[in-house]
Amino acid sequence: MLLGSGELGKEFTIAAKRAGLYVVACDKYPFAPAMQVADTCEIFNMLDGATLAQVVDKHKPDIIVPEIEAIRTEKLFDFEKQGIQVVPSARAANFTMNRRAIRDLASRELGIRTAKYHYAKTFSEFKVAAEDIGFPCVVKPLMSSSGHGQSYVHNEAELEQAFHDAMEEGRGDVKEVIIEEFIDFDSEFTLLTVTQKHGQTLFCPPIGHTQQGGDYRESWQPYAIDACALKQAEAMAGKVTEALTGYGIWGVEFFKTKRGEIIFSELSPRPHDTGMVTLGHTTNLSEFELHLRAIMGWPIPAIHLEHCGCSAVVLAKETTDSAPEYHLDTALSEDRTRVRIFGKPTQHVGRRMGIVLCYDEVGSDIDALRSKAKRLAQTIIS
């Protein structure tokens, strides 16, 4: 049973169906991407714990795979007690769906370097926190995804709007924000980390990415990083995933500062949006295939780089109750290019509707591939 049926859930469902599994896709709206390829679906608000329990009792799944943040995560502990496998674990889902829990675990319990941060439930608390953090700073809801409610605050005059946006755009019913110091980073990267039932923790080649408004816009693999810094990131990722427990793939995000320091940013207990670049044959197994194998306890002999590649998002340009018209000819006329349309039934300005993937031999010019992918992504929706 998949809780959340967006584009990541769709690709995971495809991987599961190729392995002969039966998939129930759940989300709060009909015709969500994963529902289009699953065996059956359920439409309900997953923050409604009673309904969630009813749906689980109806289908009696062997495995529950959370794909979004807005879930009544405390119910997952009940499901585990019933003998249902929760991915990666109920503990992991409960921690990582809330920025307070995961940040406190990493920083205060595990001693991992993070940005300085405070929490606030009221605007007065928020102003005091901002004074301590200083400007510029970053403001986020405690529970959100894809950059919803996130903003960069440059001065005191911008605080009120930032607080309002974070409170209004947060997922679920958690009404609290986190305010962080702004890290003057050189770049950001994701380290896809695979925890296994019957094997050691594995790491994919690191993935570079850029964001706009907290939402990913492009990613590329491999990301250039020296061996010492990569070992630091792997050690941090291994430490936090071990503490959270469970099996599956984790998207662990880091900053690399201009001085070369590696700083833990965030963690997702599931396939990561930046990891969609692996759909372009960058690694021998995509992040979705790796997630499935880890969940099922199947062997993963090795993870290795087969191509270098890039992904660039296709964004909606208007707000309507219908899907856009897609134009694939230009992108597909170029060699070593793939397009993945997510199949979202409605659009709003800036919504991710698909991705363009470009790849080439290992050692090829990543910057040229990035430019190609971004250029072709602009041709998909007129």
N, C-alpha and C positions, 0 to 999 in steps of 0.2 A: 504494500500500500504506500503510495507516494502522497505526501502531504505538501501540496504546492505543485502546480503543473505548468510552470513557465518553460522558457527555452532550455534551461539546464535539465529540468525534469524530462523534457521531450527527448533530448539526446540520451539520457540515462535509460528511459523507457525503450528506445530503439535498441540499445545495447542489451537490455534484459530480454526483449522479445527475440533477439537473435540467438539467445541462449535457451529459448523455450520456456521462459517464465511467464506467469500470469500476473498482470499488473492492473491495479485499481488506482486511477488517477483522481486526486481530490483537489478542489480549489473553490474559491467563492464565486466564480463566474463561469458560465457555460462556454464550451468550445475553446478552453484554454489549450495551449500548444500540446502538452503531454496527453491530454484527453483524446487528441486526434489520432494517436498511435497506440493507446492503451486498450486493454480488453473491455474495461467498463469504467465508469466514473461516478463520482458523487460531488454534488455542489452544495456547499455549506460554509459557514464562517468557522474556521478552525480555532478561533478564540472561545467558541461556545463549547465548553468542556463536556456538557451533557450530550450534545449532538455528536461530538467527536467520539465519545465512548460508545454511543449507539451504532455509529458507522463501523467502528472497529468490531463490535460484537456481531454485526450483520455479516461482515465479510470474513472475520476470523483470519486475518493475515498471519503468515509466519514471520514476516519482516515488515517493519515500518521505516520508511525513508523520509525524514523531514527535508523539504527543499526550500522553505521560506522561514522567516522569523516569527510571523504572526500566528503562533500556535499556543494553545494552552499546554505549555511544556511540562507542567507538573503532572499532567495526566500520563505522560510517557513513563513515569516511574511505575504507575499502576499497571501499564501494559507489560513492562518488563517482568513484574511480579507474576503476571499471567503466563509467562513463558514466551512472550513475543520478543524477538530481537529488534531493538531500536538502534538505528544507525546514526552516528557511530556508537552512541550509548545515550541513555536518558540523561546521565550526568553531563555529557558533552553538549547535548542539545540545550539543556537548561542553562548552562553557563554561557554558551556562545550566542544565544538569542538576545542577550542583554549585555551591552558594553560595560556596565559596571562590574558584573561578575567576572568577565574574561580579563578586563584590565587589572582588577585587583588581584586576580590569581597570578597573572604574569608578573606584575610589578612588585606586589607586596609579599606574596607567598613564594614565588619562584626566583625573585631577584633579577628578572629580565629587564633590560633597559627599554623604557618606553618614554614617550613624551610626558612632560609634567602635566597633571590634569586635576580637575575638581569636578564635583557634581553640583547641580542646583535644581531645586523644585520651584522656587519663586524667583521673581525678577530681582528682588533685593539680594538674595543669595548669589544670584548670577553676577551682579555688579561687583560684589565683594570678590568673587572668584576671578573675575576679569582683571581687577586691580592687582591681584597677586600674580596671575599668569603673565600679564602684560600684553602689549600689542606688537605685531598682529597676533591673532589667535584663531583657533578653529573651533566651531560650535557644531555639535551633532546631537540628534535625539539619542537616547539610550538604546532604543530599538528602531532600526531602520535598515534599508538596503538601497543600492543603486544611487546613493547620494541624496536621497530624499531628506529635506530639512537641514542639510549641511551647508554651512557658509563660512567664509573667511571674514573676520572682523578686523578692520584696520584702525579703528578709533572708537572712542566712547559713543559717538553719535550713531554708530551702526548697531549698538548692542540691543536696543529694543526690538528692532526688526529681526535680528538674528535669533533672539530668544523666542519671539512669536513663531517664526518659521520652524524652528526645531520642535516646539511644543505641538504645533498643528500637523506637521508632516511625519511625526513618529508613528511607527507601526505598533499595533496592539494597544493595550490600555496603560502602558507605562508612561506617565507624564513627568519626565525628568530629562535633563540634558547633561551632556558632558562638555566641558570647555577645556581645550588642550593648548599647550604652547605650540607655536608654529615652528616646525622643523625646517630649517633652511637646507633642504635636501638637494642632492645632485640628481637623484632619480629614485624611482620606486620599483620594487619587483615582488613577484609572487613565487613562493617556493611550494609547489604541490608536494605534499607529504603523504605517504601511504602507510598506514598502520595495518598490520596483518594478524590474523589469528594464528598462523602457523609459520611465521617467518619474521625476519627483522624489518624494521622501519626502512622504507625506501624513499628516495627523493628524485623527482623529475629534474631535468636541467632547468635552471631558473628562467623565469619569464619576466621580461620588462614590460611596463605598461604606462600609459598616460591617462590622466583623468581630467574631467571637466565638471566642476560642481560636485565632486565626489563620485562621479559615475564614470566607468571605464569607457574610453573611446578607441583605443588601439592597444594591441599587445604583440610582443614578438619573442621568439625563442630560437636560439639561446640569448640570454641577457649577459653581456660582458661583465664579469666580476672576477677578481683575483681569487686564487684558491684559498687563501687564509680567510678572507671575508666570507666566502661561501661556507667554509667549515663553521664559522661563527653562527651563520644563519641556520645551518642544519642542526647545530647543537641546541639553539633556542627552539626551533620547531619541534625537535625530538622531545625536548623537556616539557613543553606545554602540552603536546598531544598525549604524552605518556600520563601526565597528571589528569587529563580529562577522560582518559580511558576510551576503549572501543576500537572498532575496525572500519576502515574506509579511507577515502581521500579527504584531505584537508587543504584549503587554500590559505596559506600563511603569508601575510603581507609584511613587507619591510620597507623602511627608508634606508637609503645609503646617503650619508651626508657628504658634503664637499671635502671633508677631512677623511673620508673613508670609513666613518663609524657606521655600524649596522644597528638599526633601532627597530624593535618590534612595533608594528602598527596595529594590525587586526588579524582575526582568524575566522574562517568559515568552516563548519564541520561537514563539508559537502563539496562537490565540484565547484570550481570558481569561474566567474564570467571571463576573467582574463585567460583562463585555461582552455577556452574554446579554440585557441590557436592550435591545440593538439589535434583538432579535427582536420587540419591541413597536412597530415602525415609528418609532423615534426618529430614525433616519438613513435616507437613501434606499437604502443598501445595508447589510445586516447585517454583523457582523464576519466571519461565515463566508463570505458572498459576496465580501467584500473579500479575504479570505485566498485563496480560490480564484482570483480574478482576478489577484492578484499572483503566485501560484504559476505560473499558466498564461501569464503575460505579456500578459494581455488588458487593454484600456484601462480606466482608472478616470477618467472625465471630471472628477468632483468628489465630495467627501463633504460633505453638508450636512444640517443638522438639519431634520426634517419635523414632529416632535412632541416634546414633553417626555414622559418616561416613567420608570417605576420597575419594578424586579423585586424580588420577595421569595421566599425559598426555602421549599420544602415539605420538612419534616424528618420522618424516620421516628421513631416513638414507642416502638418495641419492637425486640427482636432476634429475628428468625425466619429460617428458610430459604425463606420465600415472600414475594411482594410484598404490600403492603397493599391494602386495598380503597379505591379513590379515590371521592370524592364531589365532582362538578364542578358540580352544579346551582346552588349558592349563588353561586359565583364567576362562572359564565357568565350569571347573570341580570342582572349589572351591565354597563352599556355600556362600550365601550372597555377591555375586559378579555380577556386570553387566558391560557390555562393550557398549560404544556408539561410532560408527564409523561415522565420519562427512560426508563422501562422497565427499571429495575434489577431483577434477578430475586430478590434477597434484601435484607434490611434489617437495620440495627443502629441503636441509639438515636443520633439526631443525624445520620444519613446523609442527604445531599441526594437527594431522590426526584423533585423537580420544581420548577417555579417558577410564580409568578403574575406576569403582566405587566399593568400599567395605564398608559394613556397618554392625553394630551389635547393641546389646541392649544398651540403654542409660547407661552410666557408664562404658562401656567396655574400654579396653586399647587402647587409640588413637594412641600411638606410634606403637603398634603392627599392627594396621590397616593401618597406613601410610606405614610401611615396606611392608606389603602384597600388597597394591595397586601399589607401585613403582616396586616391583618385578614382578608382573603380567603384568604391562604395558610394560616391556621389552620383553615379549614373543609375543606380537601382530604382530610386523613386524620383520622378521628375517634379 
